[in-house]
Amino acid sequence: MITIKVSRFNPEKDKEPYFESYEIEETNKMKVLDALNMINDKYDADISFRSSCRAGQCGSCGVKVNGNGTLACKQEIKDGDIIEPLNLPIIKDLIVDRTPYENKTADLELELNSKESKKINLDLSPEEIEETKKVRTCIDCYSCLTSCPVVKHFGDEYAGPYFMRYLSKFQFDPRNDNDRLNEILSEGIYDCTSCRKCESVCPKNINNYGDAIEKLRALIVNDGLGPLDAHKGIHKSVKETTRSVSYPEEGGFIENYNKTHKSDKKAKYALFTGCMVDYRLQKVGYALMDVFKANNIDVDVPEGQVCCGSPLIKTGQTDLIQELADKNKEVFKDYDTVITICAGCGATLKNDHPKYGSNLNVQDISEFLIDKLDYSKMKEVNKIVTWHDPCHLARGQGIKDEPREILEKIPGIEFREMKHPCQCCGAGGGVKSAKPEIAMTLAKEKVDMIKDTGAENVISICPFCQRNIQDALNDEGLEEIKAINLIELLQEAYADET
């Protein structure tokens, strides 16, 4: 038997929605829609919900399961699942009024047209057809809008991934000459944190961020309408120094480390530090080298490596990316594996640089270390910790299990999972610098989850997540809870070995 909770609401008699729990027999690969039908049959519950095609084609059965938008006909039911309606006015139980989104679609005039009312050219090349296909398979289930953390709090300002995809469909269509870039700006294109939650819940696997939002930002910059003022300094810094942050007085980690540790013998592995560890979080770099030493792992820290370009790509400033990719390709060409210690750097080297001709073998530090750590050498680290999944690690690289496995094997660590560890903290996509109110709001929601675990530390592998979460912890008067890199925890465990 499994137990699930279903949100109930009848406007004729209920003041607000409430949950009812139901027990049903567990069957292999039962879908949410099957479970709802079973509940109605078993309990005469009369739960109201929409369904039509039962094949994931119509989008009518969209609901929330454990806070994420999905199709009831495609999502498998699990013990403890919580089923709710989408984030729209409720008609009854799981049936919502879709009029607000339909009205917005009409207001935006989301249709193929010519502003000069001339005959539309219907001739497309195969390449143009293939490009427009990427965002044309939407079935209007609204899962992306329901799951977007920014829409949840700033829906009046940010139209959300569904509408950005819709706008991009016509902006990129060569048959349409109605320029929508100013409209796209006014609908909050720079409010997106690049968390890719919309992609992960989309039943049609539409990459709303990469194939719509990211390309729209680049088009806005190329057209001279962007980027935002807060992002211009990043481009200037990378162009002048190859780093996205300013040079520290004490010097960078790479140059200082190599003054005393550079070897004539080339190692098999090389560390890609990223801008933050090189210029801002040198302590993380030294912590990592201590961990390598404790486990007899030889790793080079090559000089000449430059910014991966992630903050430039995320803000639409792509003119420098080819040069950056070429430089890093040359620096790391002779190494078997390139190790990253920043989720954003890892995702960019893996997903973006191949488009520019660089196909390095890149591993996040957690996937690199998972089978190389000697746990017998560790001392006990008596702490209660929780884990925050960086968006660019969990969704950008598909890495979730490895960091948790490492945490659970450290002696003395009590690992407590927070409610939604994969929920975006708000730091990415240029939002932290340009839209700090969005970043702080999302981070404070994360802080509430961290606080509920009773953890002393929130662990992650992303300097931007750590900074944003720590800012929110401090703002909430919880300075005693520290956001730290997984490597710093490992350094503590190996303190007697280094």
C-alpha positions in Angstrom: 0.0 0.0 0.0 1.1 3.6 -0.6 -0.3 6.8 0.8 -0.7 10.0 -1.2 -2.1 13.4 -0.4 -4.5 15.2 -2.8 -5.5 18.9 -2.6 -9.2 19.3 -2.3 -11.3 22.5 -2.8 -15.0 23.0 -3.5 -15.7 26.7 -3.8 -19.3 26.1 -2.9 -18.5 24.9 0.6 -14.8 25.4 1.3 -13.0 28.6 2.4 -9.6 27.3 1.2 -7.9 24.2 -0.2 -7.1 21.4 2.2 -5.4 18.0 1.9 -6.9 14.5 2.1 -4.8 11.3 2.4 -5.6 8.1 0.6 -4.2 4.6 0.7 -4.1 2.6 -2.5 -2.5 -0.6 -3.7 0.9 -0.1 -5.3 1.1 -1.4 -8.9 4.1 -1.3 -11.2 4.6 2.1 -12.9 1.2 3.4 -12.0 0.7 7.0 -13.2 -0.8 9.8 -11.2 -3.9 9.8 -13.4 -4.4 6.0 -12.7 -4.0 6.7 -9.0 -6.7 9.5 -9.0 -9.1 7.2 -10.8 -8.4 4.4 -8.3 -9.0 6.8 -5.4 -12.3 7.8 -6.9 -13.4 4.2 -7.4 -12.2 3.0 -4.0 -13.3 5.8 -1.8 -16.1 7.4 -4.0 -14.0 10.6 -3.4 -15.3 12.5 -6.4 -11.9 14.2 -7.0 -12.2 16.6 -9.9 -9.4 16.6 -12.5 -8.9 17.0 -16.2 -7.7 14.4 -18.6 -8.1 13.7 -22.3 -5.6 12.0 -24.5 -3.8 10.0 -21.8 -0.7 10.0 -24.1 1.1 13.2 -23.1 0.0 15.1 -26.1 -2.8 17.5 -25.0 -1.5 19.0 -21.8 -4.9 19.1 -20.2 -4.0 16.9 -17.2 -1.3 19.2 -15.9 -1.0 19.1 -12.1 1.7 19.7 -9.4 3.4 16.7 -7.8 5.6 17.5 -4.8 5.6 21.1 -6.0 6.6 20.5 -9.6 4.5 20.8 -12.7 3.9 17.6 -14.6 1.3 15.6 -16.6 -0.8 13.3 -14.5 -0.9 10.8 -17.4 2.9 10.6 -17.6 4.2 11.0 -14.0 4.6 7.8 -12.0 3.0 7.8 -8.5 5.2 7.2 -5.5 4.5 6.7 -1.8 4.2 10.1 0.0 3.5 12.1 -3.2 1.5 15.3 -2.8 -0.8 16.2 -5.7 -2.0 19.8 -6.1 -3.5 22.0 -8.8 -1.3 24.3 -11.0 -0.7 27.8 -9.8 -3.9 29.2 -11.2 -7.3 30.1 -9.8 -8.9 26.8 -8.7 -12.3 25.8 -10.2 -12.5 22.6 -8.2 -9.9 20.3 -6.7 -7.3 19.8 -9.4 -9.1 21.7 -12.1 -7.9 25.3 -12.6 -9.0 28.3 -14.6 -6.5 28.8 -17.4 -8.0 32.1 -18.5 -5.2 34.3 -17.1 -2.6 32.6 -19.2 -4.9 32.4 -22.2 -5.6 36.1 -21.9 -1.9 36.9 -21.7 -1.3 34.9 -24.8 -4.0 36.9 -26.6 -2.6 40.2 -25.2 0.9 39.5 -26.5 -0.6 38.7 -29.9 1.4 35.5 -30.1 0.9 34.6 -33.7 2.9 34.7 -36.9 2.5 38.0 -38.6 4.0 40.7 -40.7 4.0 44.2 -39.3 3.9 45.6 -42.9 0.9 43.4 -43.7 2.8 42.0 -46.7 2.6 38.4 -47.8 4.5 36.1 -45.5 7.3 34.1 -47.1 6.5 30.4 -46.5 9.8 29.2 -47.9 12.2 27.9 -45.1 15.5 26.2 -45.5 15.9 22.8 -43.8 18.3 24.5 -41.2 15.6 27.1 -40.4 13.0 24.5 -40.1 15.1 22.5 -37.7 16.0 25.6 -35.6 12.3 26.6 -35.2 11.3 23.0 -34.3 13.2 23.2 -31.0 10.5 25.5 -29.4 7.4 24.4 -31.4 6.4 21.2 -29.6 4.8 22.9 -26.5 1.4 21.4 -25.5 0.3 24.2 -23.2 0.4 22.2 -20.0 1.9 25.1 -18.1 4.2 22.8 -16.1 7.1 25.2 -16.6 5.2 28.2 -15.3 4.0 26.4 -12.3 7.6 25.2 -11.5 9.5 28.4 -12.2 10.7 29.8 -8.8 10.8 33.4 -10.2 7.3 33.3 -11.5 6.2 32.0 -8.1 7.3 35.2 -6.4 7.6 37.8 -9.3 4.9 36.7 -11.7 3.8 40.3 -12.2 7.3 41.2 -13.4 8.5 38.1 -15.2 6.3 36.5 -17.8 8.0 33.1 -17.4 9.5 30.4 -19.5 6.3 29.5 -21.4 5.9 33.0 -22.7 9.6 33.5 -23.4 9.5 30.3 -25.5 6.4 31.5 -27.2 7.9 34.9 -28.0 11.1 33.3 -29.2 9.2 31.1 -31.6 8.1 34.1 -33.6 11.2 36.3 -33.0 13.4 33.5 -34.5 11.0 32.6 -37.3 12.4 34.2 -40.6 8.9 34.4 -42.0 7.9 36.9 -39.3 9.1 40.5 -39.4 7.4 41.8 -36.2 10.4 42.6 -34.0 9.6 41.7 -30.4 12.8 42.4 -28.6 11.6 45.4 -26.6 8.5 43.4 -25.7 10.7 40.6 -24.5 12.7 43.0 -22.4 9.6 44.4 -20.8 8.4 40.9 -20.0 11.5 40.3 -17.8 13.9 38.3 -19.9 16.7 39.1 -17.5 14.7 37.8 -14.5 15.5 34.2 -15.4 18.1 32.6 -13.1 19.0 29.9 -15.7 18.1 27.2 -13.2 16.6 25.0 -16.1 13.8 23.8 -13.9 11.4 24.5 -16.8 13.4 22.1 -18.9 13.4 19.4 -16.3 9.6 19.3 -15.9 8.7 19.8 -19.6 7.0 16.6 -20.9 8.2 17.5 -24.4 11.8 18.2 -23.3 11.8 21.7 -24.6 15.0 23.6 -23.5 13.3 26.9 -22.7 16.4 28.4 -21.3 19.1 27.3 -23.9 17.0 27.4 -27.0 14.9 30.4 -26.1 16.0 32.7 -23.2 19.7 32.4 -23.7 19.5 33.0 -27.4 17.1 35.9 -26.9 19.6 37.6 -24.5 22.3 37.2 -27.1 20.0 38.7 -29.8 19.2 41.6 -27.5 22.9 42.3 -26.9 23.7 42.1 -30.6 20.8 44.5 -31.4 22.3 47.0 -28.9 19.4 46.8 -26.5 21.4 45.0 -23.8 22.9 43.8 -21.6 21.8 45.4 -18.3 24.2 47.9 -16.8 25.1 45.5 -14.0 26.4 43.0 -16.5 28.5 45.3 -18.6 31.4 45.2 -16.1 31.7 41.5 -16.5 32.4 41.8 -20.2 34.9 44.6 -19.6 36.7 42.6 -16.9 37.0 39.4 -19.0 38.1 41.2 -22.1 40.8 43.1 -20.2 42.0 40.4 -17.7 40.4 37.1 -18.8 38.7 36.9 -15.4 35.2 38.0 -14.5 36.3 39.4 -11.1 39.1 41.9 -10.2 42.6 40.8 -9.4 43.2 40.4 -5.6 46.0 42.3 -3.9 47.5 39.0 -2.6 47.5 37.5 -6.1 45.6 34.7 -7.5 45.5 31.1 -6.3 47.1 29.6 -9.4 50.1 31.9 -9.5 50.7 31.6 -5.7 50.3 27.8 -5.6 52.6 27.3 -8.5 55.4 29.3 -6.9 55.9 26.5 -4.4 54.3 23.5 -6.0 54.9 23.6 -9.7 56.5 20.3 -11.0 58.4 19.5 -14.1 56.5 16.3 -14.4 53.0 16.7 -16.0 50.2 15.0 -14.1 47.3 13.1 -15.8 44.8 15.4 -14.2 44.4 19.2 -14.2 42.4 21.6 -12.1 40.2 24.3 -13.7 39.8 26.7 -10.9 37.3 29.2 -12.4 37.5 32.9 -11.6 36.1 32.7 -8.1 38.5 30.1 -6.7 41.4 31.7 -8.4 40.7 35.3 -7.3 38.2 35.2 -4.5 38.0 31.8 -2.7 41.6 30.7 -2.7 41.0 28.8 0.5 38.9 26.4 -1.5 41.7 25.8 -3.9 44.2 25.1 -1.1 41.6 22.9 0.6 41.3 20.8 -2.5 45.1 20.4 -2.9 45.2 19.2 0.7 42.5 16.6 -0.2 44.5 15.5 -3.2 47.6 15.2 -1.1 45.9 13.1 1.5 44.7 10.7 -1.2 48.0 10.6 -3.2 46.4 12.2 -6.2 48.7 14.2 -8.5 46.9 17.2 -10.1 48.4 20.1 -12.0 47.0 23.7 -11.8 48.0 25.0 -15.2 48.8 28.6 -15.7 47.2 30.4 -18.7 43.7 29.1 -18.0 41.0 31.7 -18.4 37.3 32.3 -17.6 35.0 29.7 -18.9 32.6 32.4 -20.1 29.6 31.3 -18.2 28.6 34.7 -16.9 29.0 36.1 -20.4 26.9 33.4 -22.0 24.2 33.8 -19.4 23.9 37.5 -20.0 24.0 37.3 -23.8 27.5 38.6 -24.2 28.9 35.9 -26.4 31.4 37.7 -28.6 34.4 36.6 -26.4 33.4 32.9 -25.9 35.3 31.5 -28.9 38.5 33.1 -27.8 38.1 31.8 -24.2 37.3 28.3 -25.4 40.3 28.2 -27.7 42.7 29.4 -24.9 41.4 26.8 -22.4 41.5 24.1 -25.1 45.2 24.8 -25.7 46.0 24.9 -21.9 44.3 21.6 -21.1 44.9 19.7 -24.4 47.4 17.2 -23.0 45.5 16.2 -19.8 43.4 13.1 -19.5 40.8 14.8 -17.2 40.0 18.4 -16.4 38.5 18.8 -12.9 36.1 21.6 -12.0 35.3 22.9 -8.5 32.5 25.2 -9.6 29.2 23.9 -10.9 28.8 26.7 -13.4 32.2 26.2 -14.8 31.7 22.5 -15.2 28.4 22.9 -16.9 29.8 25.5 -19.3 32.9 23.4 -20.2 30.8 20.4 -20.8 27.8 21.9 -22.5 28.8 25.1 -24.2 32.5 24.8 -25.1 31.9 21.8 -27.5 29.8 24.2 -29.6 33.1 26.2 -30.0 35.2 23.2 -30.9 36.6 22.4 -27.4 35.8 18.8 -26.3 37.8 18.4 -23.1 37.1 15.4 -20.8 35.6 17.4 -17.9 34.6 16.0 -14.5 33.0 17.8 -11.5 35.1 17.3 -8.4 32.5 15.1 -6.8 32.3 12.7 -9.7 36.1 12.7 -9.9 36.6 11.9 -6.2 33.8 9.5 -5.6 35.9 6.4 -6.2 39.3 7.9 -5.3 38.8 8.9 -1.6 40.3 6.8 1.1 37.7 7.1 3.9 39.8 5.0 6.3 42.2 8.0 6.6 39.4 10.4 7.7 38.9 11.6 11.2 35.4 12.1 12.6 33.8 15.4 11.7 30.9 15.7 14.2 28.5 18.0 12.4 25.0 18.1 11.2 24.9 19.1 7.5 22.5 19.5 4.6 23.1 19.6 0.9 22.1 22.3 -1.7 22.0 21.1 -5.3 23.4 23.8 -7.5 21.2 24.1 -10.6 24.3 23.9 -12.9 25.3 20.7 -11.2 22.0 18.8 -10.7 20.3 19.9 -13.9 23.2 21.2 -15.9 25.4 18.1 -15.4 23.0 15.5 -14.1 25.0 15.1 -10.9 23.1 14.5 -7.7 24.2 11.2 -6.1 27.9 11.6 -5.9 28.1 14.5 -3.4 25.5 12.8 -1.2 27.5 9.6 -1.2 30.6 11.4 -0.2 28.8 13.2 2.6 27.3 10.1 4.0 30.7 8.3 4.1 32.5 11.0 6.1 32.8 9.7 9.7 30.7 11.6 12.2 28.6 13.5 9.7 24.9 13.5 10.2 23.4 14.3 6.8 19.9 15.7 6.7 18.1 16.3 3.4 16.2 19.5 3.1 12.7 19.7 1.7 13.6 20.8 -1.8 17.4 20.5 -2.2 17.2 21.1 -6.0 15.3 24.3 -5.7 17.2 27.3 -7.1 18.8 29.7 -4.7 18.4 32.6 -7.1 22.1 33.4 -7.7 22.5 32.4 -11.4 21.8 33.9 -14.8 23.1 37.3 -13.8 20.3 37.7 -11.4 22.4 38.2 -8.3 24.1 41.3 -9.7 21.2 42.8 -11.7 18.1 41.7 -9.8 19.3 41.3 -6.2 15.7 41.3 -4.8 14.9 38.2 -6.8 18.1 36.5 -5.7 17.5 37.3 -2.0 13.8 36.2 -2.1 14.7 32.8 -3.5 17.6 32.4 -1.2 15.5 33.2 1.9 13.0 30.5 0.8 16.0 28.1 0.7 17.1 29.4 4.1 13.8 28.3 5.6 14.4 24.8 4.4 18.0 24.8 5.7 16.8 26.0 9.1 14.2 23.2 9.3 17.0 20.6 9.1 18.8 21.9 12.1 22.1 21.8 10.1 25.2 23.6 11.1 26.5 23.8 7.6 24.9 23.8 4.1 27.2 22.1 1.7 27.5 22.8 -2.0 29.8 23.0 -5.0 29.1 26.5 -6.3 30.7 29.7 -5.2 27.7 31.7 -6.3 25.2 29.6 -4.5 27.3 29.6 -1.3 27.6 33.4 -1.4 23.9 34.0 -2.1 22.7 31.5 0.5 25.2 32.9 3.1 23.9 36.5 2.4 20.4 35.3 3.1 21.4 33.4 6.2 23.1 36.5 7.5 20.2 38.7 6.6 17.9 36.3 8.6 20.2 36.5 11.7 21.5 32.9 11.1 25.2 33.8 10.8 26.1 30.7 12.8 25.0 28.5 9.9 27.8 28.5 7.3 27.5 27.7 3.6 30.7 25.9 2.6 32.2 24.0 -0.3 32.2 20.2 0.0 36.0 20.3 -0.3 36.3 22.4 2.8 34.5 19.6 4.7 36.8 17.0 3.3 39.8 19.1 4.2 38.6 19.0 7.8 38.1 15.3 7.6 41.7 14.8 6.4 43.2 17.4 8.7 45.6 14.8 10.3 46.8 13.6 6.9 48.1 17.0 5.5 
